[in-house]
Amino acid sequence: MLFATIEGSSLFAIVSYMQTGNLYYLIFAGALIIYFFNLKPSKFKIEMDLKLTHEEQSAFNNTDETIK
């Protein structure tokens, strides 16, 4: 739901810029797009959210091992 809200707002800002030519809408859309890419998951964020133990972290970082 959060991703759809951000995407919809940025698309609305882009369309508003195209209709009015006001540069503030384009800046707002750019800020939302940067925020959108900031939300992407990373290995560090996954480890922190799952609160993995040291053994689980080493298994997570080893691509050949399966986590049980």
C-alpha positions as CSV (number, residue, x, y, z in Angstrom):
1,M,0.0,0.0,0.0
2,L,2.9,2.4,0.8
3,F,4.6,1.8,-2.5
4,A,1.3,2.5,-4.4
5,T,0.8,5.7,-2.5
6,I,4.3,7.0,-3.3
7,E,4.1,5.9,-6.9
8,G,0.7,7.5,-7.4
9,S,1.8,10.8,-5.7
10,S,4.9,11.0,-7.9
11,L,3.0,10.3,-11.1
12,F,0.4,12.9,-10.1
13,A,3.2,15.4,-9.5
14,I,4.7,14.7,-12.9
15,V,1.3,15.1,-14.7
16,S,0.8,18.3,-12.8
17,Y,4.2,19.6,-13.9
18,M,3.3,18.7,-17.5
19,Q,0.0,20.6,-17.2
20,T,1.2,23.7,-15.4
21,G,4.9,23.9,-16.1
22,N,5.5,24.6,-12.4
23,L,9.0,23.2,-11.6
24,Y,8.0,22.6,-7.9
25,Y,5.9,19.6,-9.0
26,L,8.9,18.1,-10.8
27,I,11.1,18.6,-7.7
28,F,8.5,17.0,-5.5
29,A,8.2,14.0,-7.9
30,G,12.0,13.7,-7.9
31,A,12.1,13.7,-4.1
32,L,9.4,11.0,-3.9
33,I,11.3,8.8,-6.4
34,I,14.5,9.1,-4.4
35,Y,12.5,8.2,-1.2
36,F,11.0,5.3,-3.1
37,F,14.4,3.9,-4.0
38,N,15.5,4.4,-0.4
39,L,12.9,1.9,0.7
40,K,14.3,-1.0,-1.3
41,P,15.4,-4.0,0.8
42,S,19.0,-4.7,1.4
43,K,20.9,-7.5,3.1
44,F,21.6,-5.3,6.1
45,K,17.9,-4.3,6.5
46,I,16.8,-7.9,6.2
47,E,19.3,-9.1,8.8
48,M,18.1,-6.3,11.2
49,D,14.4,-6.9,10.6
50,L,14.7,-10.7,11.1
51,K,17.0,-10.3,14.2
52,L,19.2,-13.1,13.0
53,T,21.7,-14.9,15.4
54,H,25.3,-15.0,14.5
55,E,24.9,-18.6,13.0
56,E,21.9,-17.5,11.0
57,Q,23.8,-14.4,9.7
58,S,26.7,-16.6,8.5
59,A,24.3,-19.0,6.8
60,F,22.4,-16.0,5.2
61,N,25.7,-14.6,3.9
62,N,26.8,-18.1,2.5
63,T,25.0,-18.5,-0.8
64,D,25.6,-22.3,-0.9
65,E,23.9,-23.0,2.4
66,T,20.2,-23.3,3.0
67,I,18.6,-21.7,6.0
68,K,16.3,-23.9,8.1
